[in-house]
Amino acid sequence: MLELWKKILFVIAMLIVYRIGTYIPLPGVDALLLTEVIKNNSSGMLGMFNMLTGGALGRLSILTLNIMPYITSSIIMQMMTVLIPSMISLKKEGAIGRRKINQYTRFLAILLALTQGYGIAVGAENITFQGVSIIHDPGLTFRLIAALNLAGGTIFVVWITDQITTRGIGNGTSIVIFCGIAAGLPTALGNVLEMGKSGAMSTGFTLMILLIAISLMVLIVFVEKSQRRLKVVYPKKQVGRKMFGGDSTHLPFKINVSGVIAPIFANSLLLLPTTVLGLVDGNYEVGSWRYHVVNHLSHGKITYMVLYAALIMFFSFVYTFIVFNVDETADNLKKSGAIITGYRPGKNTAQYLEYVLSRITVIGAIYLAFICIVPELLIAKYSIPFYLGGTSLLIVVNVVTDMLQQIQMYIINNKYGNLVKNNMLMNK
């Protein structure tokens, strides 16, 4: 137990360091003006990424990019290991191949961070509040300094996530994103209670919102823990006079394979046009194409809701079949001599796996759309804080349940490890 507490305290220490970094601003930025700009665009993509970065974007800190370039790089590399023959071969090389892919992922993340950092610097120079730029001294020098600082911040956050994964408990990337969201949850909850106290919402309605949030969390836990298990049988083999094998196990399929990737992609794609138009020029003539774009792609609009649900389902299918390669799984089962009862090894098994995965993904995509649309309706209609959205609830619940599961497994492994060691000493 002492070792477990050391791991937990190490994670807490790393998160404290990370949170301190989110308050270190880029040089040359007017923080007060930037705060006003973020408030005015809180319902757009800026608001979403400000939530995921724990407010770092709202302060334009050195950790503004957070872990996002690394996540993007990881997704790109996952797609390449499925689509590009040379990367497919590298993936099959085992530990050496994975190590090389991990190196390529980090190099690509640095390149993306430098590019995105320079883009943020250019965009920041164009942001004004009441005609005043938020950058004191815009120009090439500011852009280069900002790009290097932001890329360095991403490298630092990746290092923190590695340390948490290696020396702590849980997945470092998920925990860092969770920390950013959790940092804003007390304020969000306080705002909801304040709205009820001030009379903006009735007490009954405030309690109903909290009940809806709890119900969604329960649904998330139930679905995320649910599995479709396919029975896998290993045939018996006779070696001499003895029979070996004949064991059976299960091949588990998660209902929501894509996790939070699909909602994040869908939300980012939908909010991109309105965010860009809002930063370039916030004044539109009624009836202009800009007016129609902003009007139809804003929170609460029926067009936004329909497209949001459709994109979530689309990205759920795309990401699921990128992550889970049915042909490769069927080939691995065939090589190990395992079969799924009623289906021949190879092509027939792959077709059956695709059949099962497609139908499970339909359920998972509908579940994701429901989880994300219900909070969107509340946010749009009653101005519920952004932190209570579907994406944030998914991340918070998934990370908490995963950490609790890993802590439980650590305790069990430690307990049985000690029992085995004691038995060995007694036998001696």
Secondary structure, 3 states (H helix, E strand, C coil): CHHHHHHHHHHHHHHHHHHHHCCCECCCECHHHHHHHHHHCCCCHHHHHHHHCCCHHHHCECCCCCCHHHHHHHHHHHHHHHHCHHHHHHHCCCHHHHHHHHHHHHHHHHHHHHHHHHHHHHHHHHCEECCEECECCCCHHHHHHHHHHHHHHHHHHHHHHHHHHHHCCCCHHHHHHHHHHHHHHHHHHHHHHHHHHHCCCCHHHHHHHHHHHHHHHHHHHHHHHCEEEEEEECCEEEECCEEEECCEEEEEEECCCCCCHHHHHHHHHHHHHHHHHHHHCCCCCCCCHHHHHHHHCCCCCHHHHHHHHHHHHHHHHHHHHHHCCHHHHHHHHHHCCCEECCCCCCHHHHHHHHHHHHHHHHHHHHHHHHHHHHHHHHHHHHCCCHHHCHHHHHHHHHHHHHHHHHHHHHHHHHHHHHHHHHHHHHHC
